[in-house]
Amino acid sequence: MGGPALSRLPGRIAMPALLAAIRRQVLAEWRGSPLHRSSLLLPRPDGFALQPVDLRPRDPENGARLLAGAFVFAGSALHPGPRGDPWDRPSPSLRYAVALHRFVWLGDLVAQGEAGAEEALRLVLDWSRLFGTWNAFAWRPDVLERRVFNLACAARSLCARASDAEAAAIALDLARQARHLHSTLHDPMRAAERAAAVAVAGAALSGRAGERLLAQGLARLERALPQTVAADGGHASRSPQAALELLFDLLTLDHAVVQRGLAAPDEMIRAIDRLGGALRFFTLADGGLPAFQGGDESAAAYVAAARAAADAGDRPIPAARNGYHRLEGKSLQVVADAAPPAEGAWSVSACAQPLAVEVLAGGRRLIVNCGWSPDAVGPPALRVADAGSTATLGDLSCGAPLRGFAGEALGPRLTGAYDAVEIHRHEAEGGRWLELSHDGWVPRFGLRHERRLYIDTAADELRGEDRFVPVDAGPQGDSGRRFVPFMVRFHVHPDVHVSLARDRHSVLLRPEGRETGWWLRNDAGEVEIEPSIHFREGQSRRTSQIVLRGQARIDSGARIRWKLAAADVWPPPR
């Protein structure tokens, strides 16, 4: 019995949550104690040996805003003004506070040149005076991880404009924070990312302090990577975005290790190679990544920076990786989620959106998922099936994030999710198709969802079929109902205009700036266009969704067929 099945049993969540809460409280008291804080002081670093290079692209516009005193990120803004203090005022939201204390702004500000580096130095020293000794929020592991990485990649530039005393204080602050971060590497989730941050800090610092942190970080990284990166390069969370971010971190560390005159661990080299291959698979025709399983839409330039540095070569792109399958036509490109979500601790950002798809036409995104991510300014409700381009049955989701006490103690893990997905792939001269199914609604309704996706390579069209098929659900089946409503949703990219034809069934999808578009034809009982939302780089945009409605009989099921074809070769319906 798998993790999701166990999560349905009484006590399987309550007891681990209670133990986790007790453990967290004990650790919080220890980490805030003077004894623990004093243990972080030695050995003292001698300064900085080098400046690791974060290969993530910088945003000059954001850097200029920061220099002018405008801190705009995480969907909110603070305007303390030039040389203002963002630390002495309340943050507009928790996500904003997390981003602020992660120093996500530091690289953009330093990239502004001498003036930016001087302003960054002032802000870092001000932060240190207020939070550098200890603060339960600012030293939280998820906040600390990114701050250690970002500070290590900018500290030498800051210290070039600092006094000797200020430079020594920054080096000691970085060493203390990295040592504390190393003490949090007990959970598999984020262990690789945090170990990489520790090692990057160690590479940046000189003397025995740096050498020890580098050795500790690399040793822990070697143990964490096999758990985090699969043989096909997929991240254990199944998030394409998580794989991209880990690749960026490892590339930075690899460069720093070489600068220190050391050989990178074999496990790290393998992980970089595997992640680079996975990134080639996940990069779509528009240069971005698909929005699945805790990842949102990434900018093409951001993805390209990692691909250029990873240099995965021109190896053939496989048809499937990490539970995802690609279908390619002349101008159509389809990515389908064909595996269950991650389990246990890895599922804190997972989404219960079985068999969801994203579709591109002519290199433009047409059909997408909402794209919730941990850093997105959006509710956890976007992690369920309604926020994916897939089918839903009844008024329930087949999996939802933990809430309340359990969610606080264990994190917002996904529970009650489907734990079986069947996939059959077929290739023929005239087309390629996938036959998918999952059991998410079997316990409640006794109906299995089956989805068939077929690309006709000659006609350049996508044909789909969603079916609900009765199975022997035993005593769990919902035998008190004869019919249950279902919906097949297609979330539309914000840059695509949608309109319903006069037959009230066909829908025209027309990308912005294009005179022609694509018809979505179907045999649903009812078709509606409703509001939706889509995330790109953590920020939301309003968009639309096409909703096909029907009724499924518990004893015989139901079926909806649909087809996507170019409007210039298909006369509009009347």
N, C-alpha and C positions, 0 to 999 in steps of 0.2 A: 504494500500500500504506500503510495507516494506522499510527499509533503502536503499537497493541496487536499488530498483525501483525509489525511490525519487532522488537518485544521478544522474539519467539520465535526470532529468528535468532541464531546464535552470534556473540559479540563485540559485539552491539548494546547490551548492558548493561555488560559488563566494562570496555570502554575509556572510556565516559563516566564510569563510577564511579571509575576510576583518576584521570582528569583532575580530577574534582570533589574527590577526596580530596586531591590535591596542591594544588589551589587553596585548599581550606579550610585546609590546614595553613599555607600561606604567609600567608593573611589572618589566621589566628589569631596567628601570630608578630608580624605588623605591628600588629594591634589591641592586643596586649598590650605593645607597646614604649613606652618613655617618650616618644619622638618623637610617636607618634600621640596619646597621652594629653595631651601639651602642646598639640597642635593643636586640642583640644576646649575650651580655656579661653577663647578670645577670639572675639568681643567679650563682655564680661561684661554680664549683664542688669542693668537698673536696679531690678528688683523685679517686681511682678506688676501687669498692666494690668487683668485681669478673671479671673473664675473660670468656665471653661466648664461647662455643665450636662450631665451624663451622664443621659440620660432613662431608663436602665434602672431598674426598680423596686428599691427598697431592702428589705432583709430585717431588720425590727426585732428579731426573735428572735436572728438571727445577731449583730447589733450588741450586744445585751445579753450574749450569751455571750462575745464578744470583750472586752467591758469587764470581765467577771468572770474573764478570763484563760484562756478555752477557745477554741482555734483549731481549728474543725471544718469541714473542706472536703475535696474530692477523695477522699471515702470514708475518710478517716483523721482523727485528732485529736491535738493536743498540748495539754497542760494545764500551762503554766508558772505559772498562778495570776495573781491581780491584780498588775499592774505587773511581771509576769514577763518573761523574755527568751526569745522563740522562736528567736533567731538563734544562740544559743550551744549548741544541742543538735542532734543528728541528726534529720532529718525521717523520718517513718515510711515514706515512699515517694518515688520520683522525682516522681510526679504531684503529691504534696503539696508538695514543695519548689518545683516550678514555680509552683503556685498561690500559695504564700507569697511568693515573690520577684516575682510579678506584681502584688502588692498588690491582689489581688482582694477582700480584706477591708476595704480602706481606706474605700470609700464607705459601707458599712454601719456602720462604727465612727464616722465623722464625723457620720452622721445621728443619732447618739445625743445630740447637743447639745454643750454646753461640755465636759462630762466626757469624751465620746467624742473630741472634737477634741484635747483635751490628751493623752489616751492615744495617739492616732494620731501626734501630733507627736513624742512620746517614741520610739515605735517607728520612725518614719521617720529620726530623727536617729541612733538606735542602728544601724539598717541602714547608714546613710551612713558611720559610723565604721568599720564592718567591711568593707563591699563597695563603698563609693562611689568609691574610686580606680579599682579594676579587679578583676574576678573573672570567670574564663572562663565559669562557669555562670550567674551572676547577670546578666551582660551578654550572654548568648546572645540572638540576635535575637528568637526566639519568646517569651522571657521579657521582654526589654526593651520590646517593642512595647506590651504591655498595661500594664507599669509606668509608662511615659511617659504613656500616656493617663490612667491612674487617678490618678497624682500631679498631672498638670496640672489635673484636675477637682476636686482637693481642696486644692491647695497654698495658695490664698489663705485658706481657713478655718484651715489649720494655722498660717500665719504671723501671723494675728490674735492668736495666743496665744504667739508666739515673740519672743525678743529680736531686736534689729536684726541682730546677727551670725548668729543662727540662721536668720532669714528670708533673709539674703543667701546663706547656705550652701545652703539649699534651692533658691533660684532658680538658683544656679550649677550645682548637681547636676542639676536638670531640664534646663538648657541643654546641659550636657555629654552627658547621656544622649540627648537628642533629636538632637544633632549626630552622635553615634555611630550612632544608629538610621538617620539619613539616609544614612550611608555604606554601609548594608547593602541598599539598595534596588536590587539588580542582578537579582534573580530576579522573574519575573512573579507567582509564587505569594506572596500576602500583601503585594505591593507597594502595593496601594491602601490596605489597612488600616494599613500602617506609615507611608505618606505622610500619611494622615489623622492619625495619632498625632503625627507631627512637626509638622503644621500646627496641631493643637490646642495643643501645647506652645508654639508660636510665638505663637498668639493670647493665651495666658495671660501670657506674659512681656512686660515693657515694654522700651522702648528699642530700640536698633539690633539687639540680639541677638534679640529677639522678632520684629521686622520681617523680619529675614533668614530665620529659621526658618519663619515663616509663608509667605513668598514661595517658599522652596525646597519646602516641603511641598505647597503648592497646585500648583506647576508640575509636580512629579512625579506628583501625584494626577491631574492632567488627562491625563497620558500613560498612567497605569495603568488608569483607569476603563474606557476602551473595550475593553481586554483582559479586564477582570474582570466587567463587567456587560453582558449581551447586550441586544439591542434589546427583547426581551420581559421584561426585568428579572431573568432568571435569572443566578445566579452561575456563573462558569466552572467551578467545582468540581461543579456540579449539586447542591449541598447547600442545602436550604431554610433550614437554620439558619445557614449562612454568609452567605446573603443578608440574613437578619434582623440579624445582628451588624454587618455592614457598614452597613446602613441606620441602626442606632443611632449608629455612629461618625460618619457623614456628617451626621446631624441635629444632633449635638453641635457639629460643626465649622461647619455652616451658621449656627447660633445664635451661635457665637462670632465668626464673621466679620462678621455683622450688628452685633454689639456693638462691634466695632472700627471700624464706619462704612465697611466695604468691601462691594463687590458680590461675591457668590459666583460662581465660574467657571461658565460655561454647562454644561460637561460634568458638573459636580457636581450642578447643578440637574436635569439630565436623568436622571442616575443615581438621584437620590432619587425622582423621579417614577416611573421604571421599577421600582425596587425596591419602592416602595409598592404599585404595581399587582400585582407578583409576590406580595407578602405577602398581599394580598387573595385571590389564587388559592389560595395554600397554606394559608390559615387554614381549618381544618375546622369542622364543626358544633359541636364542643366548645370551640372557641376556640384550640386548639393547632395545632402544625404536624405533618405526617407525618414519620416517622423514616426518611429515605432518604439514601443516599450521604454518610455521615459526619455525619449529624445525628440527634439523639435527640428524644424527646418534650419539647416546651417547655410551660411553664405558660401557661394562658390569659391571666393578668394580665400576664405578660411580653410576650406577643405584642400584647396590646391596647394597651400603652404605646407601642409603635412605631407601630401603626396610627393611634392618636389623633394622634400628632405628625406622621406623614407626610400624613394627611388626603388619602387617595387618592380621596375622593368616592364616589359611588354608580354608578360606571361598571359596565357589565355584566361579570361574571366570565367570561372565555373558557373554552372546554372544554379547552385545552391550553396549557402554558407550560413552557419549559426541558426539554422531553422528557417531561413528565408529563401524563397525561390524567385528567380527572375524569368520573365517571358519577354522576348524581343520580336517585334515585327518591323515592317519597313519604317514606320514613323512612330509606332506605339511601343511603349515600354511599361511593363507591369512588374511590381514587386509585391509579393504576398507573404504574410506572416503564417508560416505553416508548422508551428511548434507551440507547445504550452509556454506560458510565461515562466520566468525564473521562480525558484522556490526559496523559502526560508528567508535568511538575511539578505540574500541577493534580490528579493522581490520588493524592496522598499520603494523602488521607482517603477516597478512593472505595471503593465496595463492589461486588464481583462478584455481584450478586443480580438476574439478568435477569428482567424481567417481574414483579417483586415487587409485591404489592398491600397496601393497608391498607383496612379496611372499618369503617365506623361504622353503627350502627343506632339510630335515635331519639336522635341526638346523643351516643351512648356508643360508645367504641372496642371493637370485638369482635376483629378480626384485625389484627395489627400486624407490624412487623419488630422484630428485637432492638434496633436503634437504637444501634449502636456509633458513637462520636464520638471525635475526637482527645483530648478531655479526659475521656473515660469511663474508669472503673476496670474495664476489660475487655480481654481478649486480642485481638490482631489477627485471630485465627481467626474472630471474629464479623464480619469483613468479607467472608466468602465466602457462597456460595449457601445453605448450611445454615441461616444466621441470618436468611434472608429468607423471606417467605411466598410461595414459588414452588416450582418443580419442580427436582429434582436428578437426575442420571443417573450411575450407577456410583459409584465411590468417589473421584472427582476433582471439583475445582472448576474452573469455567471462568474462571480468573483468581485471583491471589493476590498479597499484598503482598511486595515485595522483603525479603529477610532477609540476615543476615551482612554481609560487607564492602560489597556493593552497596547494601544498605538503609541502612547507616551513612553512606555517601558521598552517595547521591542522595535519601535519605529513603525511607519505606516506600511507594514508588509501586506502583500496581497493574500487574502484568504478565501477559501471556498471556490477557488478557480478550477477550471477544467484541467485535467491531467493526462488527457489522451488526445492526440491529433494524428489522423491517418493521412498520408500523402502518397499519391501515385502520379508520376510524371510520364508524359508520353511525347515522343517526337515523331513527326512524319514529314513527308515532302511538302505538303501543303499547309502545315500548321503545327503548333505546339500547344499542349494543354495540360492543366493540372486538375486532378480530382482530389478534393480535400474534404475532411469531415472532423467534427469534434463532438464531445459528449457533454458539453456544459449545461445543457438543459434537460438531459436525460433524468437526473434525480427528481426534478419537479414535474416535468410534463411527459416524460417517456418519449421525447422526440430528439432525434439526432439531426444536427445541421450539416448538410452537405453542400459544398460549393464547387462548381465546375467553371473553370476559366479557360477559354479557347481563343488563341490568336490565329486568325486566318491570314497567313503571310501574303497570299496572293491578293486578297481583297483589302488587306490592311484594316481589319476591324477586329474588335474584341467582343466575343460572345460569352455571356455569363448565365449561369443558372444557379439559383439558391433553392434548396429543397429542405423540408422538414419531414423526416422519415420515422415512422413509429418503430420502436425497439421494445424488447421485453424489459421494462423498467422495474418489474417486481413490485413489492409493496410501496416503493417510493413514488411511483407514478401518480400523477394528479388525476385520479379516476373520477373525481367529482365534476369535471368539466368536459364538455363535448367540443368546444371551440376555444382557441386561444389566439389573440391578435399577434401579428408579427409585423416587423418593419425591416426593410433593406435600405440602409442609408448610404448615400454618396456625398461626403463632405467635399465642397468645391473650393479650389484655391482662391484666395482673395483677388488675384489678378484675372479671374475668369468671370465673365458675365453669364448669368443663366436666365433663360426665359422659357415659359411653358407654351407649347404650341396650341393651336386651336382645338386639336383633338383631346386636350387635357391629359394626355399621357406622355407624349414625346417632349423631351427637354433639349433645348439648344444650349451648348456650352461654347462660348466664344472667348478665347483668350484676348486680353487687352492688347490693342494695337493690330489685331487681325480682322480682316473683313469676313473671313469664313471661320467656321467652327466645326463642332462635332455634335451629331445627334445621339442622344441616349433614348432608344426605343425600348419598350417593355410591355408586358401583358399584365401588370399589376391591376388590382381592383380600384385603387385610388393612388394618385400621384400628387404630392405637394412640394412646394419649395418653402423652406423654413430657415430662420436665422441660424447661424453657427459661428464658430470662432476658430482661428488658426494661429499657431504660435511660430514665430521665427526669432531665433536667438533670444528666447525668453520673453519676447514682447508679443502681445496679442493684437490681432487684426480681425475686424468683423468680416464675415463672409456668409455664404449660404450653404444649405444642404438639400439634396434631392432625397425625398422620402417616399419609398414605394410601400404601400400598406396592403395587408391582406389578412385573412383568417385561416388558421390551420385547424383541421379536425384532429383531435387527439388519437382517433382510431385509424385515420388514413393519411394524415399529414397535409402538405401543401407544396406548391411550386410556383416560383416566379422566374421568368426568362427575361433577359435584357441584352441589348446589343449597343455597342458604341462604334459609330462609323462616321467618316468625314462628311460634312454637310455639302461639300461641293460635288460629291458624287452620289448624293442621296437626296432626292427632292424633298422639300419640307412637307410634313404631313398636313392634311387638310381636314 
